[in-house]
Amino acid sequence: MKKTIFVVALSVAGFIAVWRFEPGPVQNTASVAQAPPSTSAPSTSAGPPSSTSTATPAAPSTPDSANATVTTQGTPESSKYGTVQVQVTFTGSRLVAVTLLQAPDDGRALTALPRLQEEAVKAQSADIDTITGATETSESYKTSLQAAIDARGSR
């Protein structure tokens, strides 16, 4: 009988420890990247002249060209866990990268944000699932992402 009480007490203690677990910071998981300079289209200048006489001049590019690179920023979205803001890079009409400009620096957001970035590029939209345990951060991320996608449409 004494062993049973001891085993039950240890089981309860273990359950409480797992239930109250809050993950700490994880290094190199969701670091906030510095935003590259925004560009609306590739440069139209041909650059320095070539030393060969057979060089062909670069064709001027317009923002509507099929392979133009466009970078837009989403709105900063706040929650009780921190602010999330994304920057989206498009090549043509394809979403190729999502960069975090602002992000919470602790808690479950550290593991959720890289997954959200990956899902957004895969889905090519803001229609992605929220991450369990980081619901508010996920919703803030999706709202900022949708604002960046909408900003691309207005260009």
C-alpha positions as CSV (number, residue, x, y, z in Angstrom):
1,M,0.0,0.0,0.0
2,K,2.9,2.4,0.8
3,K,4.4,1.8,-2.7
4,T,1.1,2.6,-4.3
5,I,0.8,6.0,-2.5
6,F,4.4,6.8,-3.4
7,V,3.9,5.9,-7.1
8,V,0.6,7.9,-7.3
9,A,2.3,11.0,-5.7
10,L,5.2,10.8,-8.1
11,S,2.8,10.5,-11.1
12,V,0.9,13.5,-9.9
13,A,4.1,15.5,-9.5
14,G,5.3,14.5,-12.9
15,F,1.9,15.4,-14.5
16,I,2.0,18.9,-12.8
17,A,5.5,19.5,-14.0
18,V,4.6,18.7,-17.6
19,W,1.3,20.7,-17.4
20,R,3.1,23.8,-16.2
21,F,6.0,23.5,-18.6
22,E,6.7,26.7,-20.6
23,P,9.4,26.4,-23.2
24,G,12.3,28.8,-22.9
25,P,14.2,30.6,-25.6
26,V,15.7,28.3,-28.3
27,Q,18.7,29.7,-30.0
28,N,18.7,30.1,-33.8
29,T,15.1,29.0,-34.2
30,A,13.2,32.2,-35.0
31,S,15.6,35.0,-35.0
32,V,14.3,38.3,-36.4
33,A,16.1,39.0,-39.6
34,Q,17.1,42.4,-40.7
35,A,15.0,43.6,-43.5
36,P,16.8,43.9,-46.8
37,P,16.2,47.2,-48.6
38,S,12.8,47.3,-50.3
39,T,12.8,47.2,-54.1
40,S,9.9,47.5,-56.4
41,A,11.7,46.2,-59.5
42,P,15.1,45.2,-60.6
43,S,17.4,48.1,-61.5
44,T,17.0,49.4,-65.0
45,S,20.6,50.5,-65.3
46,A,23.0,48.3,-67.3
47,G,25.8,48.8,-64.7
48,P,29.4,49.4,-65.5
49,P,30.4,49.0,-69.2
50,S,31.8,45.7,-70.2
51,S,35.4,45.4,-71.6
52,T,34.2,43.4,-74.6
53,S,32.5,45.0,-77.5
54,T,29.9,42.2,-78.0
55,A,28.0,42.9,-74.8
56,T,24.3,43.4,-75.3
57,P,22.6,46.1,-73.2
58,A,20.2,45.0,-70.5
59,A,16.5,45.3,-71.4
60,P,14.7,47.8,-69.3
61,S,12.4,46.2,-66.7
62,T,9.1,47.5,-65.5
63,P,7.3,46.6,-62.3
64,D,4.8,44.6,-64.3
65,S,7.3,42.3,-65.9
66,A,6.8,38.6,-65.2
67,N,9.9,38.1,-63.1
68,A,10.0,41.5,-61.3
69,T,11.0,41.2,-57.6
70,V,8.7,43.1,-55.3
71,T,9.0,43.4,-51.5
72,T,6.1,44.5,-49.4
73,Q,5.7,45.0,-45.6
74,G,2.7,43.9,-43.6
75,T,1.2,45.9,-40.8
76,P,2.6,45.5,-37.3
77,E,0.1,43.4,-35.3
78,S,0.2,43.4,-31.5
79,S,-1.0,40.8,-29.0
80,K,-0.3,40.3,-25.4
81,Y,2.7,38.2,-26.3
82,G,4.4,40.8,-28.6
83,T,4.2,42.4,-32.0
84,V,4.5,40.5,-35.3
85,Q,5.4,42.2,-38.6
86,V,6.4,40.4,-41.8
87,Q,7.9,41.4,-45.1
88,V,7.0,39.4,-48.1
89,T,9.1,39.0,-51.3
90,F,7.4,38.2,-54.6
91,T,9.1,37.2,-57.8
92,G,6.5,37.8,-60.5
93,S,3.2,36.6,-58.8
94,R,4.9,33.9,-56.7
95,L,5.5,34.4,-53.0
96,V,9.2,33.4,-52.5
97,A,10.1,34.6,-49.0
98,V,8.6,35.8,-45.8
99,T,10.9,37.7,-43.4
100,L,10.1,38.6,-39.8
101,L,10.6,42.3,-39.1
102,Q,9.2,42.1,-35.6
103,A,8.6,39.1,-33.5
104,P,8.1,38.1,-29.9
105,D,11.4,36.9,-28.4
106,D,10.3,34.3,-26.0
107,G,7.6,31.6,-25.4
108,R,6.0,29.4,-27.9
109,A,6.4,32.0,-30.7
110,L,10.0,30.9,-31.1
111,T,8.9,27.5,-32.4
112,A,5.7,28.7,-34.1
113,L,7.1,31.4,-36.3
114,P,9.4,29.3,-38.5
115,R,6.6,26.9,-39.1
116,L,4.3,29.7,-40.0
117,Q,6.9,31.1,-42.5
118,E,7.3,27.7,-44.1
119,E,3.5,27.1,-44.4
120,A,3.0,30.6,-45.9
121,V,5.5,30.0,-48.7
122,K,4.0,26.5,-49.3
123,A,0.4,27.8,-49.4
124,Q,1.3,31.0,-51.4
125,S,-1.3,32.8,-49.2
126,A,-2.2,33.8,-45.6
127,D,-4.7,30.9,-45.5
128,I,-2.6,28.8,-43.1
129,D,-3.4,26.9,-39.9
130,T,-2.7,28.4,-36.5
131,I,-0.1,26.8,-34.3
132,T,-1.5,25.2,-31.2
133,G,-0.2,26.9,-28.1
134,A,0.7,30.1,-30.1
135,T,-2.8,31.0,-31.3
136,E,-2.5,34.8,-30.7
137,T,0.9,35.0,-32.3
138,S,-0.3,32.9,-35.3
139,E,-3.3,35.2,-35.8
140,S,-1.1,38.3,-35.6
141,Y,1.3,36.7,-38.1
142,K,-1.6,35.8,-40.5
143,T,-3.0,39.4,-40.3
144,S,0.3,41.0,-41.1
145,L,1.0,38.5,-43.9
146,Q,-2.4,39.2,-45.5
147,A,-1.7,43.0,-45.3
148,A,1.6,42.4,-47.1
149,I,-0.1,40.3,-49.8
150,D,-2.8,42.9,-50.2
151,A,-0.1,45.6,-50.6
152,R,1.3,43.6,-53.5
153,G,-2.0,43.7,-55.2
154,S,-2.3,47.5,-55.0
155,R,1.0,48.0,-56.9
